Amino acid sequence: MSSVPKIFSAELEGIDAELIEVEADLNVGLHSFNIVGLADKAVSEAKERVNSALKNSGIKPPTRENRKITINLAPADTKKAGSRFDLPIAVAYLLASEQLKRFETGDKLFVGELSLDGSLRPISGTLNIAILAAARGLTELFVPAMNAAEAAIVREVSVIPVSSVKQLIDHLEGTAPIAPQAHAEFAPGFAPSQVTFCDIRGHAAAKRALAVAAAGGHNILMSGPPGTGKTLLAQSLPSILPLPALEESIEITRVYSAAGMTAHASFIEWRPFRAPHHSASLASILGGGTNPRPGEISLAHRGVLFLDELPEFHRDILEGLRQPLEDGKVHVARAKKTLTFPARFILASAMNPCPCGHYESGDRECTCTAHEVLRYQKKISGPLLDRFDIQIEVKKIPLDELRATHEEEDNNVIRDDVAAARERQHARFAGLSPRIHTNAEMTSRQTERFVHANEEADRFLKQILETRKLSTRGYYRILKVARTIADMANSIDVTKSHLAEAFQYRLRRGE
């Protein structure tokens, strides 16, 4: 075994983890403790945390060594950030100073932040690191105890929950072995305090449009006067989405883990709903920053992103959404490399028809000039508007209908219909590469392949094309929505009625 101990750790690059080697070397000379390998301020401060943690655990710390201590984080040209290197630095130092018996390090990976008393604090990105360990064939992953349940999602790796550096030493020396973290069973559910269709009176047409959007993964834009229930309708959308599969939950949790948002739930077993304010910055929505992290569109992956008061968002944010809506991912370019974050979500948006909100509402007079109405609506560019498969008007509910006794809708029935439509899509797209999940993800070639219109529907489609100036994207989006409506009706072919319903969802603003 080499005289210079090498410990495996990991660095996060976006939501992907990269393997890092931690080396420790002790030389004769005046005392110094240096960390090299393109470490940021948080990593450089590890020497102070390691020193105090070892001293307070009854172990000789680096400051008691009258030798030159060098810690190298390799590869040296990869930027290291954060506090997850505290634990591997401590282990590497203990091996180099012969305070810890040598052990086989080639199959182990260590991450964790040390407190000054020697205990371990949780870190971000544990699931991502566990996925890396499994991919590299490492068999043991040592993580803070509070992160162990999250890492144990990956069953190919034995996750060792560590509470303190003293406990880790006892485990590595065999005096007090730590039992591996048990693998939790996957139990998908719904987010707490979730609004459902049962909470909404009336709006039968809007609920139908939301059901179609949920079944096919289609983006939806709701327009109408203030107070008509647009926000409540959007908040109810996750309640009719099918439960996430294990693969989808892992995708979601990877994003939340990289963002450091798994403190209250180690495994995200529900579809996320994100509703950023219109004052949010470009980096917070799309992702990025000094140390790039996922934005709201990635935090909404496999769930719903709700943008209320859509025209009030900055124009660069709205235009920045266009490419992720097509690709299902966002690229964050940096000088040395480009990071990719997943961003496959349903975009649900709400807007007023004008600044005062009462243009053509029928119940109150609009106080806006024609120029103000046009300028307000033009804040949503044509290309972005074209990416909304479904565009509906949400009208005010009459008082009689609001007060009338309603038979409570069964949210589970609607969700079952949506789930059944999704299952038909999964069966249809099985074997495709790259894999797709919903009709909204189909390319134009796949749309032509999977959308079969009967003779009557084909004549109706030609009539639409002759009378309406549809863009090419608009044409294919009508076909995709019609395919979803047919799936909800358990119909193999797309009929005229399916096309007519899909077409009416684009009538509001025309093409």
N, C-alpha and C positions, 0 to 999 in steps of 0.2 A: 504494500500500500504506500502511496506517495507520502513524503514527509509533510507536504502542504495539503491539509484537508480541504475537500471540495464538497460543498453542500448545495443541493438543488433548491431553488426558489423560483418565483415567477413574477413577471411584470405584466400589467394590463396595457394592451394597445387597443383602445376603443372597447369593444366587448370581447376581444380575443386575448388570450393569455400567451405569453412567450416565456420559454424556459430560460432561467438565469442561473449561472454558477456563482456561488459565494465562496471565495478562497480566503484563507487566513494565513499570514506569515509573521513569525516573531524573529527579530534580529537583535543582536547585541548593539547597545547604544543608549543614548539618553531617551527617556520615556517620551513616546509620541503615539498617537492613535489616529491613523489616517484612513479614510474611506475613498477609494478611487473607482472610476468606471462610470463617469458622467452622471453622478448622483445629484439630485436636487437638494434644497435646503432641508426638507423633512427627512431624507435619507441620511444626510450628513449629521443631523442631530441625533441619529440612532446611537452614536457612541456615548452620549450622555445618558440616554435611557438604559442602554445595556449596562453601563458602569453602575448606575444606582440600583437597577434591578438585581444584578448579581450580588452586590454588596449587601442589600437588604434581604437576600435569600441565604446568607451565610456562606457565600462563595467568594473566593479571591477575585476582585474585579480588575479590569485592565489598568486602573490607576496605581495598583500595587505592583505592577510589573515594571521593573527598571529596564525595559526593552522597547524597541521600536516595533509597533504593531501596525501591520498593513492589511486592510480588507479590500479585496478586489471583487467587483461585480462585473462579470463577463456575460456576453460580449460588451466590450468597453464603449462601442459606438452606439449602443442602445440607451436612450435616456431612462433613468430610473427615478420614479417618483413615489411618494407616499411612505407609509410607516410599516408596510408588511415585511420589510427585510430585517426588522429588529430581531426576531427569533432565529432565523438562520445565521445572522451575524454572531449572535451569542453562542450558538452551538458550534460554529466554526472556530470561534476564539477558544472555547473550552476544550475542543479537540487539539488545537495547536498548542495550548498551554499544558496539555496532558492532565487536565482536571476531569476529563471524561474519557472513559475507556473507548478505544477505537471500535467502530462498528461499521457494517456495510452501509455505505451512504448512497450507492448507485441506484437503489430502488425506492428511495424516500424523497419526499418534497416537504419543505417547511415554510410556513408563512405565519405571521402574527405580529401584532404591536405589543410592546412591553410597557407596563406601568412601572413607576419607580419602585413599587413594593414587590415587583417580580411576577405579578399576575398578568394575564393576557387580556387585551381589549379586542373586540371584534374588528374586522376589516371588511372592505368591499371586494366584490369579484370572486368570492370563494367558489361558487359553482363553476365559473369560467375556468378557474385554476384546476378544479377537479376534472373537468373535461380534458384539459391539457394533460394532466397526469395520466389519465386513462389512455389518451392517444399516444403518449410516449412510452407506455408500458410500465410505468411506475406503479408499485403495488400499495404503498403506504403514503398517506397524506396527513401531515400534522397541522392542525388549524386551531384557533381559539375555540373554546368549548361552545361559545355562543354562535359560532358559524358552522358547527358540526352537522346540524340537521340539514342545512342548505347543501353542504358539500356531499352529504350522503345520498343525495338524489342520484348521483352517479354510482351505480352498483359495481362497476368494475374495479373500484379502488376501495381499500380499507381506510376509513377515515378515523383518525385518532383525535379525540377531543382533549385539548390541553388547557388546563386552568392556570398553571403557573410554570415558571422555568424550573423550579425545584421538582415539581411533579414530573416534568419531561425527563429530567436527569435520572430520576428513580426508574422511570420506564425504560430508558435506553440502557441502563446498567442492569436491568432485570430484577431489581429489588422490589418494585411495586408496579407491575404491568397495568397499563390503562386498557380497559375494554373498548373495542371499536364501537363507533356510533352505529346504532341499529338503523336500517333502512326503513323509512316511513312508507306507508301505503299511499298510493295516489288516490285522492278523493276530491274530484273536481266539484265546484259549487259556484255560488254567486257572491258578489261583493256585498258586504253588510250595508244596510240602509239603502237598498236599491229601490228606485221608483219602478212600478210596473204599470201595464195597461189598465189594471184594475183601479188605479188612482186617477184616471183621466176620464172625464165625462165627455161623451160625444166624440167628434172628430173621427168618424168611421173611415172616411176617405184617407185621412192622414195616417191612420193606423194601418190601413191596407198598404199604403206606400212604404211605410216603415217595415212591415213584414216582408215585402218584396226586397227591400234594400238588405235586410238581414239575411234572407235566404240566398241571395246571390252575391253578397259582399259589395253592393253598389253604393256609391256616394249619393247623398241626398241633400238638397237645398230647400229650406222652408222659408217662404216669404209671407209676411202679413203684418197687420197692425200690432202695436204693443199690447201685451196682456192677453193674447189669444191662446197661449199655451205652447208656443214653439219650443221653449226651453224644456218644459216638462215632457213633451213628446220625445225630444232628443235624449233626455235622461232615462227614459223608459226603454230605449233601444237595446241596451245590453241585456235586459231581462228576457228578451225573446231570442237572443242568440244561443246557439247550441253550446253545451258545456265543452270546454277545451279538451282536446286529446292530450295525452302525456307529452308527445312531441311538441305540441304548441305551448304547453305550460313551461317546458324547459326553455323554449325560445324566449318566452315572456320573462321568465325569472332571470335568464342571462342578462337581459337588458337592465332589469331593476337591480340586480346584484352589482353590475358594473357601475351603476349610478349611485350605489350605496343606499338603496331604498328597500332593503329587506329586513330592517330591524324588527318590524312588527309582524312580519310573515316571511318565514324562511323559504317558502315555496309558494309562488303565485298560482293558485289553482282556479282562478276565475279570469274572465276576460276584462281587461282594463278599460276604464272610461276616463279620459283626460279632457279637461275643459280650461285651457289657459286663457288668461285675460288678454284683451286686445292691446294692452300696453306692453306685453312681453317682448323681449328682444329677439333678434334673428337667431342668435346662438341658442337661446333657451327653447325655441320652437324647433329648429332644424338640427341642432346639435353642434358641438364645437367647443371653443374656449381655449385657454392656454394649455391645459391638459384636457384634450377633447373628451367629452362625455355625451351620452345620448340626450337628445332633445325630446320635446313633447311628442313629436311624431313617431319616435322610436318607443317611447314609454306607452304609446297607444297601440303598439304592434299586436296584431291578432284581436284587437278590440275596437273601440270607437274613439275618435278624436272629434270633439265638439267645439266649433268656433262660433260663438255667439256674437251678434253684431258684426258680421263678416266684413262689411265695408270699412269698419273702424280700424282693422288691422293694417299695419304698415304695408305699403305696396311691395317692398322687397320681400316681405314674408309671404305674401299671397303668391307672388310670382315664383318664389322659391319652392312652393308646394307642388308646382306643376310636374317636375321630373319625378319626385318620389311617388306621386300618385300613379304615374305610369309604370315605374320600375319596381315599386315595393321596397325600395331601399334608398338611402341617402349617402352620398359620398362627401366626406369632409377632407379637403385637400390641405396638406401641410408641406413644408419645404422638403422633408426627407421622404415622406410616404403619404399615401391617401388611405384614410380609414373609412370603412363601410359599416353603417348601422342599418339593421332591418327596419322597415317602416311599411308594413302591409296592414292597413287599417281601413275602416269605413269612416269616411269624412262626412260628418253630419254638421250642417251649417244653418244658421238662422240670420235673417236680415229683415229690416223694415223696408217698405217700398220707397221711402223718401225720408229726409231728415226728421220731419215731424211724425212720420209713421202712419199717416192716414190717407195717403194717395189712393184713390179709387176704393176706399174701404166701405163707403156707403153709409156709415153711421156718424161720421164726423167730417167736417170740411177740412180739406188739406190747406195749410197756410204757406206751402212752398211754391215758389215760382217754377215754371216749366224748366228753366235753366238749372235750378237747384236740384230738381228731381232727376234730370238727365245726368248732371255731374255726379250725384250720389250713386246712381246705378252704374255709371261708367267706372266707378272704383273697382268693380269686379270685371276684369278683362274677359274678352271673348274666349281666348284659349282656356282660361281657368274655368269659366262658366261651362264650357264644352265638356269638362271632365266630371260634371255632375250628371250621372245617368238619370237621376230622378229629380224633377223640380216641381214643387207643388205650392199652392196657395193655402194658407191656414187662415180661415175666416173666423170671425167672432161667433161664439155659440149663442143662439137666441136664448133669452131668459127662460122661456117655457121649457126648452129642452134641458137647460141647466138644472132646473128645479124638478123636472120629471123624475119619476122613480125608474131607475135603470136596472136591468138585470145584469148582475156583476159578470164581467167577462172572465173567462178562465184563461189566465195567462199561460198556463201549462199547455193548453190545446194549441194556441198559436205557436208556442215554442216547439211543440212536437211537429207541427206542419213545417216549420222552418228547418228543423233538424232532418226531417224526412227528405226535404228538397236538397239539403246539403249532402245527404247520403247518396242520393242519385248522382250528384255532381262528382263525388269522390269515386264512385264506381265508373263513371264515364271517363274520368281523367286518369284512371289507374294506368300506370306504365308510361305516362308522359315524362319526358325529361327536357327541361327542368320541370319538377312537379308543381302543379297548381292545385288549388283547393276549391275555388269558386268560379262561377261564370264570369264575374267581373275581371278575372285575371287572364282570360283567354286573349290570345293574339288574334289579328284579323284572319290569319290562315286557319287557326283553330275554330274561330267562329263560323267560317264557311264550312268547316268539316262537321261540326257538331250541331249546327242549327238547321234542322230539316223542316222546311215550310211546305204545307200541302198546296195544291193548285190554287184554291181560293185565296189562301194567305199570300201566295206569290203574286197574284194579280193585285191584291190590296197593297202590297209592298211597292209594286211598280207605280201604282197610282200615287202613293205618298211621295215617291221620288220625283214624279212629274209635277206635282202641285206645290211641294215644299222644297226650299233650297237648303237641303241638309248637307253638312260637311261630311267628309268621309268618316271622321271619328264619330260624328253623330249617328250616321247610318249603322255603323257596327255596334254602337252602344244600344240602339233600339233593338237590334237583334239579340244582344246579350240579355237585356232586360226581358224580352219576350221569351227567351229560353228559360229564364228563371221562373216566370209566371207559368210556363208549361210544366216545369218541374214541380211547382207547388200544386198543380192540378193532376200530377202523375200522368202527363201526356207525353207520348214519344215524339209526336210531331208538334210543331208550332203552328197554331191555327190563326185565323183572322182575328178572333177575339183577343188572343194573346198579344198580337201585334198592335191592335187598336188600343189596348190598355197601356202597353209600353210607349206608344206614340203620344198618348195624352199626357204622359209624364214629362214630355219635352215641349208641350204647347205653350207654356206660360210665357217664355221669352222668344220663342221662335228660333229659327236657325239662319 
